[in-house]
């Protein structure tokens, strides 16, 4: 697999870092998860469980090793540094300054291991006026202005359906780590990567900041192309209280739909720009879709050249034939469902290994691997280092 021979030390918690390192594990990297001495990774206890294992943990920590160390003890810090020196990549996601105070920051590691690729993931980055603020995903979206355009039918900001900033910082972090590893082949040196969740989410909006940059004003969601101002790029309610989506504003889609509905006179109303001029088409489509059930419209659109989709719930999504065909929803021997691997390499594809580590399961073995004797390991355990 693509990342065989790469060794990763993961100090991160929750979603961005653990997902990043799981992606690496799925493609052959050896990932050592360094968990807190009291309680371990929070994902172990967050959300729905199957036989005592949370779905969250199973989908962020498969095929990893678990090491527990008390980083408030000098022996724990020394052990963590030894592990870091044995690795190619190190990931942490504490608030800025914490790893330095603990003694496992980039400067401490690179002094012993110039080839380390060290990534810090935080809400706002390692510097700037917000750097030390506590925050998770939604706060970074709020500061960046994302929530102001993520509005419900009442026009009020709505809680996002997924952790957008978490996910984006994870994927950008993976890209950055791989870039640094690629460059290291020539220079022999690693690098330090400062990843901000807030930076990541604003970087994902080049198609949304038009009025912000060009006209120096905030967008009006219901008048903008991506947020409801376009008749052919919108969500519509059906007779049975469900919803469907028209998700393509190209004019050939508008022609295909409105011709079949017997309203070619409204095609012109779907021409850019979005906003008030499209209201006649939006009004007609709103009333039209309310006249029949979602299932009716699914059948009606079969064979129509238009970007149409029913709004599925997540259970329906998990059963969707496209996701099943693409092995994005997979099952283990127990019948437990898991999220699959999104990167589909033709040669050396990734592989899902469903094994999950018990808390601290691999501590002693990894300590021995970095030079500790059996007597050292016993002494460290007696001192509460793990």
Phi, psi and omega per residue, in radians:
X1 nan 2.861 -2.951
X2 -1.044 -0.578 -3.018
X3 -1.923 0.306 3.071
X4 -1.038 2.402 -3.123
X5 1.608 -0.186 3.082
X6 -1.576 2.316 -3.091
X7 -2.061 2.319 -3.002
X8 -2.208 2.347 2.990
X9 -1.893 2.096 -3.034
X10 -1.997 1.947 3.068
X11 -1.732 0.027 -3.008
X12 -1.378 2.872 -3.128
X13 -2.310 2.887 3.082
X14 1.222 -2.023 -2.941
X15 -2.014 -0.922 -2.955
X16 -1.018 -0.946 -3.121
X17 -1.184 -0.857 3.128
X18 -1.017 -0.646 3.106
X19 -1.217 -0.718 3.081
X20 -0.950 -0.877 -3.072
X21 -1.279 -0.492 3.051
X22 -1.151 -0.681 3.073
X23 -1.012 -0.685 3.122
X24 -1.196 -0.707 3.108
X25 -1.103 -0.680 3.122
X26 -1.065 -0.381 -3.118
X27 -1.956 0.420 2.918
X28 1.839 -0.138 3.135
X29 -1.229 2.603 3.014
X30 -1.586 2.062 -3.058
X31 -2.002 2.167 3.076
X32 -1.872 2.023 3.128
X33 -1.593 2.071 3.088
X34 -1.654 1.899 -3.031
X35 -1.767 2.618 3.096
X36 -1.034 2.640 -3.064
X37 -1.205 -0.510 -3.129
X38 -1.892 1.722 3.031
X39 1.737 -0.507 3.124
X40 1.303 -2.791 -3.126
X41 -1.076 2.206 3.129
X42 -1.012 -0.488 -3.135
X43 -1.058 -0.333 3.128
X44 -1.112 -0.404 -3.047
X45 -2.184 0.098 -3.105
X46 -1.674 2.160 2.987
X47 1.584 -3.002 -3.049
X48 -1.143 2.562 -3.095
X49 -2.058 2.730 2.933
X50 -2.246 1.990 -3.116
X51 0.892 0.749 3.070
X52 1.472 0.009 3.121
X53 -1.970 2.177 -3.140
X54 -1.293 2.567 3.066
X55 -1.092 -0.634 3.131
X56 -1.032 -0.856 -3.131
X57 -1.131 -0.745 -3.106
X58 -1.107 -0.440 -3.105
X59 -1.816 0.223 3.021
X60 -2.332 -0.113 -3.020
X61 -2.372 0.310 3.115
X62 -1.169 2.581 3.065
X63 1.005 0.629 3.042
X64 -2.056 2.784 2.997
X65 -1.714 2.611 3.126
X66 -2.023 2.167 3.063
X67 -2.128 2.352 3.054
X68 -1.943 2.286 3.068
X69 -2.466 2.508 3.051
X70 -1.570 1.789 -3.071
X71 -1.377 0.040 3.029
X72 -1.600 -0.042 3.049
X73 -1.876 2.404 -3.124
X74 -0.959 -0.641 3.133
X75 -1.158 -0.581 3.089
X76 -1.190 -0.703 3.105
X77 -1.128 -0.770 3.129
X78 -1.067 -0.710 3.128
X79 -1.154 -0.710 3.112
X80 -1.090 -0.697 3.122
X81 -1.154 -0.691 3.090
X82 -1.086 -0.736 3.092
X83 -1.082 -0.756 -3.132
X84 -1.065 -0.712 -3.131
X85 -1.139 -0.454 3.137
X86 -1.460 -0.058 -3.029
X87 -1.921 2.860 3.051
X88 -1.615 -0.545 -3.019
X89 -2.339 2.493 3.032
X90 -2.334 2.319 -3.117
X91 -2.110 2.339 3.008
X92 -2.437 2.721 -3.094
X93 -2.480 0.619 3.054
X94 -1.399 2.969 3.022
X95 -1.129 2.531 -3.099
X96 -0.870 2.353 3.107
X97 1.707 -0.381 -3.056
X98 -1.147 -0.853 -3.096
X99 -1.129 -0.554 3.087
X100 -1.161 -0.744 3.113
X101 -1.119 -0.613 3.122
X102 -1.289 -0.380 -3.137
X103 1.691 0.236 -3.141
X104 -2.165 0.465 3.100
X105 -1.295 3.088 -3.073
X106 -1.009 -0.791 -3.089
X107 -1.053 -0.690 3.133
X108 -1.173 -0.640 -3.107
X109 -1.356 -0.814 -3.054
X110 -1.159 -0.437 3.089
X111 -1.060 -0.603 3.135
X112 -1.685 -0.326 -3.016
X113 -2.544 1.457 -3.105
X114 -1.057 -0.317 -3.102
X115 -1.537 0.042 -3.067
X116 -1.220 2.374 2.957
X117 -1.750 1.947 -2.956
X118 -2.064 2.085 -3.112
X119 -2.028 2.284 3.035
X120 -1.932 2.131 3.098
X121 -1.913 2.172 3.127
X122 -2.480 2.987 -3.088
X123 -1.099 -0.805 -2.988
X124 -2.141 0.053 -3.094
X125 1.691 3.037 -3.050
X126 -1.458 -0.141 3.128
X127 -2.487 3.081 -3.124
X128 1.761 2.931 -3.032
X129 -1.136 -0.364 -3.115
X130 -1.781 0.006 -2.936
X131 -0.908 -0.671 -3.055
X132 -1.640 0.035 -3.135
X133 -1.232 2.477 3.002
X134 -1.336 2.430 3.134
X135 -2.929 2.611 2.891
X136 -2.010 -2.893 -2.978
X137 -0.883 -0.959 -2.942
X138 -1.122 -0.590 3.119
X139 -1.138 -0.645 3.118
X140 -1.194 -0.634 3.083
X141 -1.154 -0.634 3.140
X142 -1.169 -0.826 3.126
X143 -1.069 -0.695 -3.085
X144 -1.274 -0.217 -3.133
X145 1.658 0.007 -3.069
X146 -1.128 -0.719 -3.080
X147 -1.135 -0.404 -3.128
X148 -1.203 -0.345 3.107
X149 -1.909 -0.093 3.058
X150 -1.648 1.364 -2.986
X151 -1.975 2.655 3.070
X152 -1.530 -3.075 -3.138
X153 -1.036 -0.431 3.138
X154 -1.470 0.010 3.138
X155 1.438 0.011 -3.129
X156 -1.592 2.589 3.071
X157 -0.994 2.439 -3.107
X158 -2.043 2.632 3.078
X159 -1.154 2.229 -3.114
X160 -1.057 2.576 -3.121
X161 -1.250 -0.485 3.067
X162 -2.300 2.875 -3.130
X163 -1.440 1.443 -3.009
X164 -1.048 -0.836 -3.098
X165 -1.167 -0.678 3.070
X166 -1.015 -0.882 -3.069
X167 -1.136 -0.751 -3.103
X168 -1.169 -0.695 3.121
X169 -1.180 -0.566 3.081
X170 -1.123 -0.836 -3.111
X171 -1.208 -0.697 3.088
X172 -1.185 -0.589 3.074
X173 -1.121 -0.738 3.089
X174 -1.062 -0.765 3.111
X175 -1.048 -0.780 -3.108
X176 -1.135 -0.735 3.123
X177 -1.067 -0.780 -3.125
X178 -1.174 -0.637 3.052
X179 -1.049 -0.801 -3.103
X180 -1.147 -0.690 3.095
X181 -1.134 -0.676 3.117
X182 -1.096 -0.788 -3.130
X183 -1.165 -0.588 -3.108
X184 -1.067 -0.454 3.130
X185 -1.025 -0.557 -3.110
X186 -1.617 -0.657 -3.013
X187 -1.689 -0.404 -3.054
X188 1.376 -0.104 -3.116
X189 -1.866 2.546 3.041
X190 -1.486 -2.622 -3.141
X191 -2.871 2.886 3.053
X192 -1.873 2.297 -3.091
X193 -2.048 2.117 3.121
X194 -1.821 1.846 -3.073
X195 -1.928 2.215 3.114
X196 -1.956 2.319 3.072
X197 -1.107 -0.694 3.141
X198 -1.143 -0.739 3.068
X199 -1.027 -0.749 -3.046
X200 -1.113 -0.706 -3.068
X201 -1.326 -0.596 3.105
X202 -1.238 -0.525 3.103
X203 -1.184 -0.286 -3.123
X204 -1.609 0.243 -3.026
X205 -2.121 0.583 -3.139
X206 -1.079 -0.439 3.142
X207 -1.542 -0.027 -3.062
X208 -1.965 -0.222 -3.008
X209 -1.698 0.267 -3.139
X210 -0.904 -1.049 -3.122
X211 -1.149 -0.472 3.139
X212 -1.166 -0.806 -3.086
X213 -1.475 -0.758 -3.021
X214 -1.398 -0.587 -3.046
X215 -2.077 0.018 3.081
X216 0.979 0.687 3.134
X217 -2.404 2.725 3.040
X218 -1.263 2.576 3.092
X219 -1.151 2.630 2.950
X220 -1.790 1.770 -2.941
X221 -0.836 -0.785 -3.065
X222 -1.290 -0.091 3.109
X223 -1.886 -0.047 -3.049
X224 -1.752 2.696 -3.051
X225 -0.996 -0.751 -3.000
X226 -1.551 -0.126 -2.981
X227 -2.214 0.360 3.042
X228 2.132 -0.059 -3.129
X229 -1.443 -0.111 -3.083
X230 -1.973 2.226 -3.103
X231 -1.056 -0.604 -3.078
X232 -1.646 0.099 3.073
X233 -2.319 1.368 -2.949
X234 -2.763 2.922 3.076
X235 -1.889 2.323 -3.110
X236 -2.214 2.483 3.122
X237 -1.494 2.549 3.129
X238 -1.903 3.025 -3.020
X239 -1.015 -0.576 -3.081
X240 -1.606 0.271 3.085
X241 1.440 0.065 3.074
X242 -1.617 -2.979 -3.069
X243 -2.436 2.733 3.000
X244 -2.298 2.906 -3.120
X245 -2.186 2.355 2.794
X246 -1.790 2.029 -2.954
X247 -2.110 0.500 3.102
X248 -2.618 2.066 -3.014
X249 -1.602 0.049 3.128
X250 -1.073 2.531 -2.992
X251 -1.160 -0.481 3.126
X252 -1.204 -0.464 3.042
X253 -1.220 -0.771 3.118
X254 -1.037 -0.735 -3.137
X255 -1.113 -0.765 -3.110
X256 -1.078 -0.730 -3.089
X257 -1.278 -0.885 -3.025
X258 -1.271 -0.533 3.026
X259 -1.091 -0.809 -3.119
X260 -1.167 -0.509 3.121
X261 -1.455 -0.028 3.120
X262 1.350 0.388 3.132
X263 -2.230 1.013 3.100
X264 -1.092 -0.334 3.139
X265 -1.168 -0.296 -3.123
X266 -1.646 -0.044 -3.128
X267 -1.050 -0.735 -3.122
X268 -1.057 -0.558 -3.131
X269 -1.193 -0.243 3.126
X270 -1.600 -0.005 3.103
X271 -1.185 2.592 3.036
X272 -1.053 2.719 0.078
X273 -1.475 2.915 3.013
X274 -1.228 2.916 3.092
X275 2.038 -2.594 -2.986
X276 -1.005 -0.586 -3.093
X277 -1.172 -0.302 -3.139
X278 -1.628 -0.029 -3.082
X279 -1.001 -0.720 3.122
X280 -1.018 -0.739 3.119
X281 -1.186 -0.721 3.126
X282 -1.103 -0.738 -3.130
X283 -1.088 -0.796 3.129
X284 -1.079 -0.821 -3.101
X285 -1.141 -0.652 3.102
X286 -1.035 -0.832 -3.136
X287 -1.207 -0.672 -3.107
X288 -1.122 -0.831 -3.103
X289 -1.193 -0.491 3.087
X290 -1.231 -0.227 -3.060
X291 -1.443 -0.242 -3.107
X292 -2.438 2.920 -3.102
X293 -1.375 2.888 3.079
X294 -1.027 -0.775 -3.134
X295 -1.049 -0.667 3.097
X296 -1.042 -0.796 -3.080
X297 -1.227 -0.564 3.050
X298 -1.029 -0.778 3.100
X299 -1.181 -0.732 -3.086
X300 -1.058 -0.665 -3.072
X301 -1.456 -0.106 3.121
X302 -1.055 2.119 -3.137
X303 1.525 -0.121 3.116
X304 -1.467 2.326 -3.133
X305 -1.382 1.373 -3.130
X306 -2.635 2.607 3.135
X307 -1.448 1.420 -3.079
X308 -1.949 2.562 3.002
X309 -2.715 2.540 2.953
X310 -1.318 2.605 3.043
X311 -1.479 1.775 3.136
X312 -1.414 2.704 2.885
X313 -1.448 3.002 -3.047
X314 -1.140 -0.561 3.091
X315 -1.160 -0.730 3.073
X316 -1.108 -0.691 3.101
X317 -1.056 -0.746 3.141
X318 -1.121 -0.462 3.121
X319 -1.635 -0.003 -3.044
X320 -1.082 2.319 -3.070
X321 -1.083 -0.514 3.123
X322 -1.190 -0.790 3.124
X323 -1.157 -0.651 3.104
X324 -1.166 -0.745 3.121
X325 -1.065 -0.682 -3.106
X326 -1.445 0.042 -3.136
X327 0.989 0.683 3.023
X328 -1.574 -0.320 2.908
X329 -2.079 2.019 -3.050
X330 -2.212 2.857 -3.117
X331 -2.203 2.501 3.053
X332 -1.575 -3.020 -3.072
X333 -1.130 -0.375 3.131
X334 -1.524 -0.101 -3.066
X335 1.518 0.118 3.082
X336 -1.265 2.360 3.108
X337 -1.502 2.572 3.122
X338 -2.473 2.771 3.012
X339 -1.393 2.353 -3.099
X340 -1.489 -2.817 -3.069
X341 -1.788 2.108 -3.065
X342 -1.363 -0.432 -3.135
X343 -1.535 1.988 -3.020
X344 -1.800 1.507 3.091
X345 -1.318 2.458 3.057
X346 -1.291 -0.792 3.084
X347 -1.775 2.462 3.132
X348 0.883 1.011 3.125
X349 -1.178 2.770 3.062
X350 -1.146 2.924 -3.118
X351 -2.455 2.266 3.090
X352 -1.462 2.114 2.992
X353 -1.919 2.024 -2.967
X354 -1.363 -0.133 -3.082
X355 -1.006 2.351 3.093
X356 -2.082 2.435 -3.096
X357 -1.437 2.439 2.901
X358 -1.206 2.731 -3.111
X359 -1.066 2.061 3.116
X360 1.307 0.199 -3.027
X361 -0.976 -0.618 -3.002
X362 -1.888 0.296 -3.070
X363 -1.076 -0.980 -3.029
X364 -1.110 -0.721 -3.136
X365 -1.094 -0.711 -3.125
X366 -1.265 -0.578 3.062
X367 -1.124 -0.726 3.088
X368 -1.123 -0.628 -3.123
X369 -1.118 -0.441 -3.130
X370 -1.837 0.392 2.913
X371 1.828 0.006 3.117
X372 -1.384 2.417 3.096
X373 -1.417 2.961 3.108
X374 -1.052 -0.695 3.122
X375 -1.139 -0.678 3.097
X376 -1.063 -0.797 -3.094
X377 -1.085 -0.765 3.124
X378 -1.085 -0.779 -3.133
X379 -1.099 -0.712 3.126
X380 -1.128 -0.684 3.119
X381 -1.144 -0.717 3.135
X382 -1.121 -0.544 -3.139
X383 -1.460 -0.063 -3.130
X384 1.395 0.397 3.098
X385 -1.256 -0.486 3.036
X386 -2.608 nan nan
